[in-house]
């Protein structure tokens, strides 16, 4: 077997094997159930915020910011990815999203006044 692959056993049958490149195997998350949490956060930010009436744009942004901050806190606490660089990348992207949200809120404050 080459150095770039490893054996992944499937089920209880020891004869059934698949090889998978290492770079794909490192993308698996360490914390079970992380994908549903990620999808729930995106669903709240993109979907459920639409239930708030359009005239409350500030409330929409504020709710998105609060959910995003809570997700970042959980992300920093759990470190769900197996590789540290993926954890750092996810943290940086989440922080950037919050900065953009805060900039939009500040621009709305200036335009409304």
MMTF fields as JSON, N, C-alpha, C and O atoms, coordinates in Angstrom:
{
  "mmtfVersion": "1.0.0",
  "mmtfProducer": "UNKNOWN",
  "numBonds": 451,
  "numAtoms": 452,
  "numGroups": 113,
  "numChains": 1,
  "numModels": 1,
  "chainsPerModel": [1],
  "groupsPerChain": [113],
  "chainIdList": ["A"],
  "bondAtomList": [4, 2, 8, 6, 12, 10, 16, 14, 20, 18, 24, 22, 28, 26, 32, 30, 36, 34, 40, 38, 44, 42, 48, 46, 52, 50, 56, 54, 60, 58, 64, 62, 68, 66, 72, 70, 76, 74, 80, 78, 84, 82, 88, 86, 92, 90, 96, 94, 100, 98, 104, 102, 108, 106, 112, 110, 116, 114, 120, 118, 124, 122, 128, 126, 132, 130, 136, 134, 140, 138, 144, 142, 148, 146, 152, 150, 156, 154, 160, 158, 164, 162, 168, 166, 172, 170, 176, 174, 180, 178, 184, 182, 188, 186, 192, 190, 196, 194, 200, 198, 204, 202, 208, 206, 212, 210, 216, 214, 220, 218, 224, 222, 228, 226, 232, 230, 236, 234, 240, 238, 244, 242, 248, 246, 252, 250, 256, 254, 260, 258, 264, 262, 268, 266, 272, 270, 276, 274, 280, 278, 284, 282, 288, 286, 292, 290, 296, 294, 300, 298, 304, 302, 308, 306, 312, 310, 316, 314, 320, 318, 324, 322, 328, 326, 332, 330, 336, 334, 340, 338, 344, 342, 348, 346, 352, 350, 356, 354, 360, 358, 364, 362, 368, 366, 372, 370, 376, 374, 380, 378, 384, 382, 388, 386, 392, 390, 396, 394, 400, 398, 404, 402, 408, 406, 412, 410, 416, 414, 420, 418, 424, 422, 428, 426, 432, 430, 436, 434, 440, 438, 444, 442, 448, 446],
  "bondOrderList": [1, 1, 1, 1, 1, 1, 1, 1, 1, 1, 1, 1, 1, 1, 1, 1, 1, 1, 1, 1, 1, 1, 1, 1, 1, 1, 1, 1, 1, 1, 1, 1, 1, 1, 1, 1, 1, 1, 1, 1, 1, 1, 1, 1, 1, 1, 1, 1, 1, 1, 1, 1, 1, 1, 1, 1, 1, 1, 1, 1, 1, 1, 1, 1, 1, 1, 1, 1, 1, 1, 1, 1, 1, 1, 1, 1, 1, 1, 1, 1, 1, 1, 1, 1, 1, 1, 1, 1, 1, 1, 1, 1, 1, 1, 1, 1, 1, 1, 1, 1, 1, 1, 1, 1, 1, 1, 1, 1, 1, 1, 1, 1],
  "groupList": [{"groupName": "UNK", "atomNameList": ["N", "CA", "C", "O"], "elementList": ["N", "C", "C", "O"], "formalChargeList": [0, 0, 0, 0], "bondAtomList": [1, 0, 2, 1, 3, 2], "bondOrderList": [1, 1, 2], "singleLetterCode": "X", "chemCompType": "L-PEPTIDE LINKING"}],
  "groupTypeList": [0, 0, 0, 0, 0, 0, 0, 0, 0, 0, 0, 0, 0, 0, 0, 0, 0, 0, 0, 0, 0, 0, 0, 0, 0, 0, 0, 0, 0, 0, 0, 0, 0, 0, 0, 0, 0, 0, 0, 0, 0, 0, 0, 0, 0, 0, 0, 0, 0, 0, 0, 0, 0, 0, 0, 0, 0, 0, 0, 0, 0, 0, 0, 0, 0, 0, 0, 0, 0, 0, 0, 0, 0, 0, 0, 0, 0, 0, 0, 0, 0, 0, 0, 0, 0, 0, 0, 0, 0, 0, 0, 0, 0, 0, 0, 0, 0, 0, 0, 0, 0, 0, 0, 0, 0, 0, 0, 0, 0, 0, 0, 0, 0],
  "groupIdList": [1, 2, 3, 4, 5, 6, 7, 8, 9, 10, 11, 12, 13, 14, 15, 16, 17, 18, 19, 20, 21, 22, 23, 24, 25, 26, 27, 28, 29, 30, 31, 32, 33, 34, 35, 36, 37, 38, 39, 40, 41, 42, 43, 44, 45, 46, 47, 48, 49, 50, 51, 52, 53, 54, 55, 56, 57, 58, 59, 60, 61, 62, 63, 64, 65, 66, 67, 68, 69, 70, 71, 72, 73, 74, 75, 76, 77, 78, 79, 80, 81, 82, 83, 84, 85, 86, 87, 88, 89, 90, 91, 92, 93, 94, 95, 96, 97, 98, 99, 100, 101, 102, 103, 104, 105, 106, 107, 108, 109, 110, 111, 112, 113],
  "secStructList": [7, 7, 6, 6, 3, 3, 3, 3, 3, 7, 6, 6, 7, 6, 6, 7, 3, 3, 3, 3, 3, 2, 2, 2, 2, 6, 6, 1, 5, 1, 1, 6, 6, 2, 2, 2, 2, 2, 2, 2, 2, 2, 2, 2, 2, 2, 6, 4, 4, 4, 4, 1, 7, 6, 6, 7, 2, 2, 2, 2, 2, 2, 2, 2, 2, 2, 2, 2, 2, 2, 2, 2, 2, 2, 2, 2, 2, 2, 7, 7, 5, 1, 1, 2, 2, 2, 2, 2, 2, 2, 2, 2, 2, 2, 2, 2, 2, 2, 2, 2, 2, 2, 2, 2, 2, 2, 2, 2, 2, 2, 2, 2, 7],
  "xCoordList": [0.844, 0.0, 0.894, 1.906, 0.525, 1.349, 1.143, 0.245, 1.996, 1.922, 0.743, 0.336, 0.194, -0.859, -2.257, -3.229, -2.396, -3.708, -3.698, -2.636, -4.858, -4.982, -6.216, -7.046, -6.34, -7.432, -8.567, -8.357, -9.768, -10.965, -11.831, -12.294, -12.051, -12.855, -14.333, -14.733, -15.125, -16.548, -17.349, -17.245, -18.138, -19.006, -18.246, -17.123, -18.865, -18.245, -17.434, -16.737, -17.509, -16.773, -15.338, -15.126, -14.331, -12.945, -12.381, -11.351, -13.026, -12.518, -12.94, -12.333, -13.98, -14.415, -13.572, -13.631, -12.797, -11.892, -12.022, -12.287, -11.83, -11.72, -10.507, -10.179, -9.863, -8.753, -9.24, -10.043, -8.739, -9.156, -7.925, -7.083, -7.8, -6.65, -6.656, -7.716, -5.459, -5.351, -5.949, -6.507, -5.84, -6.344, -7.864, -8.398, -8.567, -10.013, -10.324, -11.274, -9.545, -9.8, -9.632, -10.283, -8.784, -8.569, -9.722, -9.808, -10.594, -11.697, -12.85, -13.767, -12.818, -13.891, -13.859, -12.792, -15.024, -15.099, -14.866, -15.147, -14.35, -14.055, -15.29, -15.483, -16.117, -17.292, -18.485, -18.83, -19.112, -20.282, -21.444, -21.663, -22.173, -23.321, -22.976, -23.803, -21.788, -21.421, -22.128, -22.511, -22.312, -22.972, -24.402, -24.778, -25.226, -26.562, -26.52, -27.375, -25.543, -25.418, -25.059, -25.594, -24.15, -23.76, -24.959, -25.204, -25.701, -26.856, -27.954, -28.633, -28.13, -29.119, -28.747, -29.616, -27.466, -27.021, -27.279, -27.754, -26.976, -27.216, -28.713, -29.14, -29.507, -30.951, -31.541, -32.423, -31.067, -31.564, -31.159, -31.978, -29.892, -29.396, -30.065, -30.402, -30.257, -30.779, -32.292, -32.969, -32.83, -34.241, -35.175, -36.095, -34.951, -35.888, -35.889, -36.874, -34.815, -34.763, -35.758, -36.216, -36.092, -37.056, -38.463, -39.316, -38.717, -40.027, -40.246, -41.384, -39.163, -39.272, -39.69, -39.108, -40.681, -41.146, -40.031, -39.067, -40.18, -39.13, -38.825, -37.7, -39.805, -39.546, -38.665, -38.221, -38.403, -37.504, -36.145, -35.678, -35.516, -34.223, -33.152, -32.299, -33.195, -32.216, -32.351, -31.347, -33.575, -33.814, -33.322, -32.786, -33.503, -32.981, -31.472, -30.937, -30.799, -29.337, -28.886, -27.907, -29.598, -29.235, -29.404, -28.552, -30.484, -30.688, -29.606, -29.084, -29.271, -28.201, -26.864, -26.094, -26.581, -25.335, -25.285, -24.248, -26.381, -26.414, -26.226, -25.457, -26.92, -26.775, -25.357, -24.79, -24.786, -23.425, -22.406, -21.448, -22.607, -21.696, -21.808, -20.8, -23.035, -23.206, -22.538, -21.915, -22.669, -22.03, -20.508, -19.833, -19.962, -18.514, -18.029, -16.966, -18.79, -18.414, -18.374, -17.443, -19.389, -19.4, -18.262, -17.635, -17.994, -16.903, -15.548, -14.705, -15.338, -14.075, -13.945, -12.84, -15.057, -15.03, -14.837, -14.073, -15.515, -15.519, -14.351, -13.931, -13.822, -12.81, -13.165, -12.52, -14.194, -14.774, -13.943, -14.182, -12.993, -12.255, -10.999, -10.438, -10.562, -9.393, -8.1, -7.159, -8.044, -6.827, -6.983, -8.044, -5.911, -5.955, -6.116, -6.76, -5.536, -5.665, -7.101, -7.522, -7.868, -9.284, -10.079, -10.993, -9.735, -10.38, -10.1, -11.01, -8.846, -8.487, -9.179, -9.648, -9.242, -9.897, -11.387, -11.924, -12.049, -13.468, -13.687, -14.65, -12.801, -12.918, -12.747, -13.492, -11.77, -11.513, -12.693, -13.11, -13.232, -14.38, -15.6, -16.335, -15.819, -16.965, -16.785, -17.743, -15.575, -15.312, -15.478, -15.991, -15.049, -15.217, -16.697, -17.099, -17.495, -18.924, -19.541, -20.432, -19.075, -19.599, -19.162, -19.931, -17.945, -17.468, -18.29, -18.657, -18.579, -19.402, -20.801, -21.362, -21.356, -22.686, -22.678, -23.614, -21.635, -21.547, -21.356, -21.877, -20.619, -20.463, -21.797, -22.112, -22.569, -23.878, -24.784, -25.51, -24.744, -25.561, -25.139, -25.992, -23.835, -23.383, -23.742, -24.059, -23.699, -24.089, -25.574, -25.988, -26.391, -27.824, -28.112, -29.012, -27.347, -27.536, -27.247, -27.972, -26.194, -25.816, -26.851, -27.215, -27.324, -28.291, -29.665, -30.366, -30.051, -31.368, -31.396, -32.409, -30.284, -30.233, -30.018, -29.941],
  "yCoordList": [-1.174, 0.0, 1.244, 1.287, 2.232, 3.43, 4.303, 4.062, 5.324, 6.19, 7.156, 7.696, 7.381, 8.382, 7.822, 8.568, 6.544, 5.982, 5.179, 4.789, 4.936, 4.061, 3.192, 3.481, 2.154, 1.205, 1.59, 1.829, 1.649, 1.946, 0.702, 0.268, 0.132, -1.079, -0.691, 0.245, -1.434, -1.134, -2.228, -3.396, -1.871, -2.82, -3.835, -3.586, -4.982, -6.018, -7.007, -7.849, -6.927, -7.835, -7.343, -6.295, -8.065, -7.582, -7.648, -7.031, -8.377, -8.474, -7.293, -7.03, -6.584, -5.44, -4.234, -3.75, -3.761, -2.632, -1.642, -2.01, -0.39, 0.654, 1.485, 1.656, 1.987, 2.897, 4.312, 4.571, 5.209, 6.594, 7.479, 7.219, 8.516, 9.412, 10.066, 10.318, 10.341, 10.922, 12.319, 12.7, 13.09, 14.447, 14.469, 15.428, 13.465, 13.392, 12.909, 13.386, 11.986, 11.448, 12.511, 12.424, 13.507, 14.545, 15.542, 16.322, 15.522, 16.471, 16.021, 16.8, 14.782, 14.303, 15.054, 15.382, 15.316, 16.066, 15.153, 13.955, 15.739, 15.026, 14.907, 13.882, 15.934, 15.975, 15.411, 15.903, 14.38, 13.776, 14.756, 15.436, 14.83, 15.716, 17.157, 18.042, 17.422, 18.802, 19.33, 20.5, 18.503, 18.955, 19.426, 20.471, 18.709, 19.259, 20.601, 21.455, 20.796, 22.08, 23.19, 24.296, 22.883, 23.854, 24.199, 25.37, 23.18, 23.421, 24.19, 25.025, 23.91, 24.639, 26.117, 26.981, 26.413, 27.805, 28.526, 29.662, 27.888, 28.503, 28.656, 29.645, 27.678, 27.759, 28.932, 29.623, 29.166, 30.292, 31.606, 32.515, 31.71, 32.97, 33.285, 34.438, 32.281, 32.533, 32.356, 33.138, 31.344, 31.017, 31.654, 32.378, 31.394, 31.851, 33.363, 33.938, 33.994, 35.458, 36.07, 37.194, 35.339, 35.84, 35.931, 36.62, 35.239, 35.313, 36.639, 37.015, 37.339, 38.667, 39.646, 39.639, 40.482, 41.418, 42.302, 42.612, 42.697, 43.44, 44.797, 45.288, 45.393, 46.708, 46.64, 47.677, 45.438, 45.269, 44.73, 43.709, 45.416, 44.96, 44.934, 44.046, 45.889, 45.947, 44.722, 44.16, 44.309, 43.108, 41.851, 40.951, 41.787, 40.653, 40.539, 39.466, 41.662, 41.656, 41.331, 40.611, 41.863, 41.611, 40.137, 39.565, 39.522, 38.096, 37.264, 36.317, 37.616, 36.908, 37.05, 36.092, 38.235, 38.461, 37.655, 37.079, 37.609, 36.855, 35.365, 34.709, 34.825, 33.404, 33.117, 32.079, 34.014, 33.833, 33.856, 33.083, 34.734, 34.795, 33.524, 32.981, 33.054, 31.8, 30.627, 29.777, 30.586, 29.517, 29.609, 28.585, 30.832, 30.998, 30.544, 29.932, 30.834, 30.394, 28.867, 28.29, 28.218, 26.751, 26.215, 25.217, 26.864, 26.455, 26.561, 25.676, 27.634, 27.799, 26.803, 26.363, 26.451, 25.535, 24.087, 23.349, 23.677, 22.268, 21.874, 20.718, 22.773, 22.476, 21.183, 20.153, 21.24, 20.017, 19.322, 18.147, 19.992, 19.382, 18.699, 19.082, 17.682, 16.912, 17.69, 17.514, 18.535, 19.317, 20.708, 21.324, 21.191, 22.512, 23.629, 24.639, 23.46, 24.53, 24.678, 25.786, 23.59, 23.701, 24.379, 25.156, 24.091, 24.792, 26.287, 27.101, 26.646, 28.064, 28.741, 29.873, 28.051, 28.601, 28.835, 29.879, 27.877, 28.027, 29.181, 29.936, 29.319, 30.419, 31.772, 32.711, 31.869, 33.135, 33.504, 34.662, 32.534, 32.825, 33.242, 34.141, 32.603, 32.964, 34.364, 35.134, 34.703, 36.052, 37.101, 38.191, 36.778, 37.714, 37.95, 39.072, 36.908, 37.06, 37.983, 38.772, 37.887, 38.763, 40.203, 41.13, 40.396, 41.757, 42.394, 43.565, 41.627, 42.142, 42.483, 43.51, 41.645, 41.91, 43.18, 43.975, 43.379, 44.593, 45.829, 46.896, 45.703, 46.835, 47.207, 48.389, 46.22, 46.497, 47.175, 48.109, 46.707, 47.336, 48.785, 49.659, 49.053, 50.435, 51.31, 52.486, 50.76, 51.534, 51.839, 52.944, 50.867, 51.117, 52.2, 53.019, 52.207, 53.236, 54.622, 55.577, 54.724, 56.015, 56.457, 57.632, 55.532, 55.894, 56.239, 57.092, 55.586, 55.839, 57.2, 57.898, 57.583, 58.867, 59.944, 61.114],
  "zCoordList": [0.0, 0.0, 0.0, 0.701, -0.771, -0.857, 0.379, 1.186, 0.508, 1.68, 1.612, 2.64, 0.435, 0.302, 0.531, 0.412, 0.853, 1.105, 2.395, 2.881, 2.937, 4.087, 3.886, 3.023, 4.658, 4.492, 5.42, 6.609, 4.872, 5.638, 5.634, 4.579, 6.795, 6.893, 6.935, 7.628, 6.176, 6.071, 6.759, 6.385, 7.747, 8.415, 9.229, 9.667, 9.43, 10.25, 9.428, 9.995, 8.117, 7.252, 7.102, 6.494, 7.638, 7.546, 6.132, 5.859, 5.227, 3.863, 2.999, 1.961, 3.428, 2.622, 3.001, 4.132, 2.055, 2.291, 1.149, 0.005, 1.487, 0.475, 0.825, 1.999, -0.16, 0.104, -0.141, -1.037, 0.666, 0.586, 0.729, 1.588, -0.09, 0.066, 1.439, 2.013, 1.963, 3.298, 3.371, 4.4, 2.289, 2.368, 2.523, 3.08, 2.059, 2.26, 3.676, 4.297, 4.182, 5.522, 6.6, 7.64, 6.388, 7.391, 7.46, 8.408, 6.479, 6.489, 7.374, 7.635, 7.839, 8.705, 10.024, 10.543, 10.549, 11.796, 12.983, 12.935, 14.044, 15.272, 16.164, 16.817, 16.196, 17.06, 16.298, 15.224, 16.855, 16.212, 16.239, 17.241, 15.166, 15.096, 14.777, 14.998, 14.267, 13.982, 12.743, 12.714, 11.722, 10.499, 10.747, 10.217, 11.529, 11.798, 12.525, 12.291, 13.4, 14.095, 13.109, 13.183, 12.188, 11.162, 10.275, 9.984, 9.849, 9.0, 9.738, 9.141, 11.04, 11.83, 11.923, 11.808, 12.129, 12.207, 10.891, 10.893, 9.779, 8.468, 8.194, 7.598, 8.629, 8.43, 9.196, 8.686, 10.412, 11.203, 10.548, 10.417, 10.135, 9.57, 8.232, 7.966, 7.4, 6.061, 5.982, 5.313, 6.652, 6.477, 7.48, 7.102, 8.747, 9.762, 9.927, 10.39, 9.559, 9.64, 8.657, 8.858, 7.601, 6.625, 7.202, 6.642, 8.323, 8.952, 9.68, 9.961, 9.981, 10.598, 9.504, 8.418, 9.77, 8.727, 8.187, 8.887, 6.941, 6.241, 6.881, 6.783, 7.524, 8.118, 9.359, 9.853, 9.871, 11.011, 10.556, 11.061, 9.604, 9.074, 10.15, 10.164, 11.033, 12.119, 13.018, 13.456, 13.293, 14.098, 13.408, 14.054, 12.086, 11.326, 11.47, 11.749, 11.276, 11.388, 12.799, 12.997, 13.773, 15.162, 15.519, 16.199, 15.071, 15.314, 14.631, 15.219, 13.395, 12.687, 13.396, 13.467, 13.92, 14.642, 15.936, 16.267, 16.661, 17.923, 17.669, 18.372, 16.67, 16.34, 15.869, 16.21, 15.098, 14.607, 15.744, 15.733, 16.718, 17.868, 18.709, 19.161, 18.915, 19.663, 18.945, 19.582, 17.637, 16.857, 16.963, 17.066, 16.938, 17.07, 18.438, 18.543, 19.485, 20.832, 20.9, 21.461, 20.324, 20.31, 19.459, 19.816, 18.345, 17.454, 18.144, 18.0, 18.889, 19.61, 20.757, 21.075, 21.373, 22.503, 22.064, 22.687, 21.01, 20.617, 19.716, 19.749, 18.932, 17.895, 17.156, 17.355, 16.301, 15.748, 14.672, 14.395, 14.068, 12.972, 13.476, 14.502, 12.744, 13.174, 12.995, 13.768, 12.001, 11.76, 12.349, 12.254, 12.958, 13.591, 12.564, 12.848, 11.37, 10.373, 9.899, 9.567, 9.857, 9.495, 10.609, 10.333, 11.869, 12.979, 12.904, 13.056, 12.671, 12.584, 11.402, 11.522, 10.264, 9.08, 9.346, 8.975, 9.98, 10.309, 11.284, 11.148, 12.262, 13.228, 12.548, 12.827, 11.661, 10.961, 10.068, 10.042, 9.338, 8.475, 9.276, 8.867, 10.402, 11.238, 11.809, 11.866, 12.232, 12.753, 11.65, 11.904, 10.438, 9.315, 9.02, 8.71, 9.116, 8.883, 9.934, 9.621, 11.168, 12.215, 11.995, 12.247, 11.532, 11.257, 10.145, 10.234, 9.099, 8.006, 8.514, 8.135, 9.354, 9.908, 10.754, 10.678, 11.558, 12.371, 11.503, 11.829, 10.407, 9.493, 8.851, 8.717, 8.46, 7.871, 8.888, 8.55, 10.139, 11.182, 11.386, 11.537, 11.394, 11.586, 10.385, 10.559, 9.179, 8.0, 8.042, 7.691, 8.47, 8.599, 9.638, 9.451, 10.735, 11.75, 11.188, 11.468, 10.401, 9.818, 8.791, 8.745, 7.97, 6.922, 7.491, 6.946, 8.577, 9.161, 9.844, 9.796, 10.485, 11.202, 10.219, 10.593]
}
